[in-house]
Every structure is written in C-alpha cells, then in structure tokens.
C-alpha cells in the first residue's frame, strides 16, 4: 500500500480524558485493542516506552501472539540495554513473529525522566551521539556474517556476533525534532517520525531530514506523522467534541497529570507549542488547544471534522511526503474501531485516486 496506518496499544485504558481504573497491565484490554486494530485494517501498532511502564518488548510479544497479521512498532530507549543484547532481542522477536517487528528509537528529551533509569549523559547532543552508536551496532549484529569490532566512544565491542539474524529487516523509526535528531535520522532512519505539525513545519522538517540522508549517501527515509483525529457526522459536531475533550482533560488533570508543568523539555514539544501560539485552529483543521493545555506532552494535536474532511486533510500531508500516519484517539478502543470503519478506507481511496492521476507532488 502507498500509505500505511499505525495505531497505538496502551497497557491499560487511559488517556487525557480517561483516568485509569484497572491494573497497570490490563491484558484483556491490550488484547481487545490489538484485535480492534487488526480488524480495522491498521498495518502496525505502537508499543510505547516510559521509565515507569511495563516493558514494551514483552507486551509487544503478547500482541503478536494474539494477532495474525498486525505488525508492531516497539519503542525502546537506547543507552540502558547493551546494544548487542538489544539487537538479539529484536532479531529473536522478528523471527518468532514472522517479520512483524519494527523499532521506534526513543532517545529521550527529558533528563528528569531519564535519570529514573540511571541515565548519566546529560547533554542532549551527546545522547543522540550515543543513539547513533547503538544503531551502528544493531545494524552490524543484524547483518555481519563474521564477528566484528566496534571502537566507539560510548560502546566498545570486540568480536560481536549474532547467530540469529532477523528473518526480515527490522525497520528503524527515528523520532525527534532537534538538529541532533535529524542528523541521526539522516544516518540511520528507515522512517522519520514527526508529531502533527502545520503544513509549513512538516515541509521544513522533511526537507531537513532528506538533506541529512543525502549527506550520508542514503535514500530519503519515509515520513510518519502522528495525529489524534476527532471525528463526527458533521463538522460542527466534531468541533463540539473537540471542545468537550479539552474540558474533560482540564477537569481530570489532577488525576491524570496531563496539565502543563514548567518549560517544555524537548524540541518537539516546543515546536508544537510554537504552532499552538498561532491559535487553536490552524491550516484546514489542525487543532492545537490540547497541546497548549498539556504543554505538548507527546502526540497531542488533532485533525477535526467529518471522516471525509479529515481524510482530505491527511491527503494534504501525503502530498507533502507523509506516507505513514500514526493515529490514536482520546477514547482509545472506540476511536480505533471508528478509524478502521470510517477513516482508513477513505484515506486509502483518496491516495489511490491521487496516485492513479499522477497528482502527488512531493514538496
């Protein structure tokens, strides 16, 4: 397919408008959410990483065991597991799953959270340099037919080798908005992941990462964009739903902890807040009010409208070079079902028609 969709499988039912009431790892909920995504036609689902959360490699293996076709995008933070070990973990899971695993590299921008796992590298650029070494070693473990040495600054490997290579390539997603992140993406990324920004911001970031890839003699990575679509039968109803989501997020903030606190800890959040400062509604239907309220903690911008209107806005991003959409809702299970029923088929049809007519002009 020329366009892909990635959903999100959380460890329990929670969001900005849902305070968790069940266990931290709610396996029946994980299974239901994974099944909803598979049935709805999603290509993969993201398993997120946080220093206090269940291990996404283990949860991802469970998701793979209860689905047949659905792929996984497993987020993992480099710097805390030896890269040779991490490479074999992913290679093993890729073999077990029949090639349904990809790797979302999360370098981390919040030092206050990173130290929970014992991080000692304070400088952000240095953390990205460490990430680059990790990815060098992962590639070597996955492809080398003989033992290899790696004399790096952060890692020194002598005679590294894995008897098991991935059955299919493990796609590497690099996320981040800083210049250091773009540099690492240019050297390593199969996919570069952006949060949902304005058309101009997305166009600028795509140009930067393409230039970085060209400087490294690599083909341009594919582009993923993360959004929180808000759908309703009419445009007025969709905007009313957006207002209700913001009000509920504000009401529940003391329980969920999603209200903004202090300065944004990373460049991606600062970019979203810069967009939000221009107003709550940008371009055709990009909604930034929740980003403003939460301090842009993660993926927090939405496209708001009817399924047809949101699909058309996504087509605009496709025209800019985005070919993967990572979408999740504020009511995760119900919204995953709605996306599979009402949104994915429309976007696929619009993309197919645009490509048939040869209209895609990638900026």
Secondary structure, DSSP 8 states (H G I E B T S, - for coil): --SEEEEE--SSS-BTTB---S-SS-HHHHHHHHHHHHHHT-SEEEE---TTS--HHHHHHHHHHT-SS-EEEEEE-TTSS-HHHHHHHHHHHHHHHTS-EEEEE---S-HHHHGGGT----SHHHHHHHHHHHHHHHHHHHH-SS-EEEE-SS-EEEEE--S---SS---EEEE--SHHHHHHHHHH-SEEEEES--HHHHHHHHHHHHHHHHHTT----EEEEEE--EE-SSHHHHHHHHHHHHHHHHHHHHHH--S--SS-SSHHHHHHHHHHTT-SEETTTEE-HHHHHHT--SS--EEEE-HHHHHHHHHHHHHHTEEEEEE--SSHHHHHHHIIIIIHHHHHHHHHHHHHTT-----
